[in-house]
Amino acid sequence: MVQMIRPAIVGAQPIYVAPTGEAEADTMNAPSTKPATPTTKPADPTMDFFLNTAKPATQSAAEVPTTQPASDALVNRNKANDARVATLTLSNGQTVKGNAATTTDRPIRVWDATIKDYRDIPFSLIASAKAIVNWERDEPEWQFKESGSDVKVFTGKTYPARETQYVFVLLNGDKITGDVAAPIYVETDKATKTFVLHKRDKGELGQKLTDLVYVKQIDFEK
């Protein structure tokens, strides 16, 4: 029996004639008719609808910030409409007078222990504020005796610490007392200064209580 060696031919399926004289198709080199496996999944009609109908977000040149905005708590808010003339008296005896304001569109939030809840005071309704010192002292600095030890030793250094509350007197005469943490921005003729009404505050190592200055009194002009 004679074995025929058939060369692979690209294109239409070739026909070979066998020794018997009968034509037969070349099934060895015939191109595959099986469709290729798709490499991607069919499109989602719902997703196509949203992608085709969505409009790209645009932003005008005037709206694009050139620099990263500052933290909201540190932004100068003295240009706000609720800025009012006030005199701040500090614990060291210094006074600062100017246009005072707090964060725009935010009230002064006070924790009222008598009702065990917060009370929001509109800045425009405050007539005065006065600090009450709950305690103040020089706190010792402690460090672990050695790495991995739970024994602490006094380093011989101290830092000042203080806890305060504030009494707010409203324009109608009502008083609200409690813990508060809020910025007060004061714009004077020379500069803009930022003060913070603290619940708790502490200084640096080696400082004294007199170095830890706080807002003692605020009086708004009527």
C-alpha positions, 0 to 999 in steps of 0.5 A, a space after each residue: 500500500 502506497 502512503 501519500 504525503 499531502 502538502 498543507 495548502 492555505 485557502 479553499 479546501 483542496 481535492 485529492 484523487 486517491 489511487 482508486 480514482 475517487 476524489 476525496 476531500 483533504 480533511 487533514 489540512 482543511 481550515 477550521 470552520 469553528 468560530 474563534 472564542 470571543 476575548 471579551 464579554 458581550 456589552 451590557 445594554 444597561 451600561 451602554 445606555 448610561 455611557 452613551 447618554 452621560 454628559 462629561 463633567 466640565 469646569 470653567 477655568 475660573 472654577 479650577 483651583 490653582 492651589 489646594 484649599 486650606 483646612 476649613 478650620 484655619 481659613 480666615 472668615 473675617 469677611 463673613 457677614 456675621 463679623 462683629 466688632 469685639 474686644 478679646 482679653 487674654 490671660 496675660 492681660 493683652 487685649 485685641 480689638 477688631 472684627 471678630 468672626 468664626 467659621 462661616 455658617 457654623 454656630 458655636 457648639 457648646 456641650 451643656 452638661 445640665 442637659 447632657 447634649 450640645 447646644 448651638 449658639 448663633 455667633 450673631 446672638 452672643 453678647 459676651 463670653 468668659 472663661 472658667 478655669 476648671 483646673 491648671 497645673 504643670 504636668 510631669 513627663 513620663 517615659 518608659 524605663 526601657 524598651 518593652 517595659 511597662 514601668 514609667 519613670 519621671 524625666 524631670 521635665 514638665 509641661 503646662 496643661 489647663 481645662 476650661 469652660 466658657 460662659 456665653 451671655 446672649 443678647 437676650 440675657 440668657 446664659 449657656 455654660 459648657 465645653 467648647 472648641 471653636 476658632 475666633 478670627 480677629 481682623 485688626 488694622 495691622 493683621 488677622 489673628 486666630 484664637 481658639 476657645 479650648 476645652 483642654 490645652 497643653 504647652 511645650 516641655 519646659 513652658 510655664 502656665 503663664 506661657 499657655 495663654 488663653 482667651 479669658 474674655 470676649 466682649 462684643 459691641 452692641 
